[in-house]
Amino acid sequence: MDDIILITKAMNLAAQKHIDQRRKGANDEPYINHPAEVGYLLASTGADAVTVAAGYLHDTVEHTETTHEEILRGFGENISDIIKEVTDDKSLPKAERKRLQLEHAKHASPEAKQVKIADKTSNLRSLFRAPPADWDDARKLQYINWSKAVVDNCRGINPKLEACFDEAYTRVVKSLKPAA
């Protein structure tokens, strides 16, 4: 499949699947803005078309009724495998899912690591722009530090993408109020 068609097909499916979803932040922005930013981060830092397409689709199985089989049929084994690597098992408690993300990041494929870094970068940017109203600075810092630990387990794959994360990390940490 042509690279442009692959990426726009992934964008289209992500837009269809996330159509009625909103982000947690104070701006209540359309959820599709997140996969779009993840895809853009990947494309703009040199990721290949398969990885960019996976970036657009990274939350479809986890956050919609989409199945891995649907991704496999529509996009092939490579993209399906990347999505499997970055999808949390929602049947597990949140703390266990977070622990497993840290562990799995160390052993993920280069493509999945890039998707994970782009995902965390987008999340930190969103946390800076419009954090959830019910998150105090301590909750934000907990998420920020966990995100950094995940990304640290993914480093060494895409220096440009890692620099985007580092910039988002620094910006959001500086925005927090100093502890009294």
SULFEN-V173889 format. One line per field, one symbol per residue. burial: b if it has 16 or more other C-alpha atoms within 10 Angstrom, else e. A space follows every 10 residues. Layout:
burial: ???
//
This chain:
burial: eeeeebbebb bebbbebbee eebbbeeeee bbbbbbbbbb bbbebebebb bbbbbbbbbb bbeeebebee beeebeeebb bbbbbbbbee eeeeeebbee bbebbeebbb bbbbbbbbbb bbbbbbbbeb bbeeeebeeb eebbebbbeb bebbbeebee bbebbeebbe ebbeeeeeee
//
